[in-house]
Amino acid sequence: MYGITDKGETRLRELLVNADPSDDRAFHVQVAFCRFLEPIARLGLFERRRAHLTTELAKRRRPSDTPTTDPYIRCLKERDITTLTDDLGWLDELTRITQDQLVPAVPKPVVTATGGAHR
């Protein structure tokens, strides 16, 4: 059976938190291995990626200095905007999942036969 050593796990955490947030392929690998990070470190990872994608989306939405009438170029630009918007939504979901892990579960009240509630 194969496993990761403590030293290897430490190195993996370092690589995950120090990766370039603009590298699309690397980010997908980071998400695949983010279970090795504490929730706070995961949130940092997602926040850095969100900042990068938000900047990229703003760039894509800016009017071009050289407007094009080429429908293919226009479609590519629209696709980029849609992809960035979808990725930001996905990051929102990853962030929500991680934040839920930070909040301790509140026990639900148990209703007794007499109508009282206990925690």
N, C-alpha and C positions, 0 to 999 in steps of 0.2 A: 504494500500500500504506500502511496506517495503522499507527502504532506509538505507543508511549508514550515521552515524553522522559525524560531523567534526572531533571529537576525534577518531572515528573509521577509518576514511580515513587517518588521520595522522599516526595512528598505522599501517595501511595496507602499507603505503609508507615505513615506517621503516622496516617492515618485508620483503618487496620486495627488497630493496636495500642492506639489510644485510644478505640475504640468502646465503647459501653455493653454489658456482657455480658448484660444482662437483655432486650435487644431481639432477639426471635426472628428477625425478618426480616433485621436487620442481620447477625446471626451467620451466617446462611446465605450472605450476600454475602461476608462475611469468609472463610468456608471456600472459596468459589469463587475467591477471589483470594489465598489464603494462600501460594501458590507464590512470591509476590513477597517473602515474609518469610523470614528465616533460620530454620532449625529451632528454635533457642532461643526466638525470638519467637513461633513457632507454638505451642510448648509453653506459653508464657505465656498466649496467647490461649485455649487449651483449658483451662488450669488455672483462669483467671478464669471461664470459662463453667461449668466443673464446680462451682466454689464456689457460683455463683448457683443452678444447678439443684439442688444438694444442699440448699441452704437452702429452696428452693421445695418440694422433695419432703418435707422435714421438716415444713413448715407444713401441707401437704396431708394428711399422715399423722396429725397431731394430732387428737384427738377434738374435735368441734365443741362449742361452748358451748350451741348450740341444735340438738340432734339432730333429724334429719328422718326422717320415714317415707316421704317422697316418693321413689319408686323412680327417677325421672328425675334428680333431684338426686344421689342416691346413685351412679347410673351415670356421671354427669358427673364426680363426684369420683374414681371408680375409673378412668375414662378418663384423667384428668389424671395420676394416679399411674402408670399404665401408660406414658403418653407420656413422662413425666419419666424413668422407669426406662429406657425404650428409648433416650432421648437420652443418658443417662449411659453406656450400653453403646456407643453410637455414638462418643461422646467417647473412651472407652477405646480403641477401634479407631483413631481419628485419632491419639491419643497414641502408641500402639504403632507405627504407621507412621512417625511423626515421630522417635521414639526410635531406630528401626532406621536412620534416615538419619544419626544422630549416631554410631553405632557403626561404626568402620571394619570393612570386610569382612575376615574372617580367611581366608587362603587354605586350601583343603582340601588335605590331604596327597595326594601322588601316589605310588601304589604302583608300584615298579619290578618288572621281571621277576625280580629276585633276591629280592623280598619286602621290600625296604627301603622306607621312606617318606621323601619329601622334601617340603619346603614351597616 
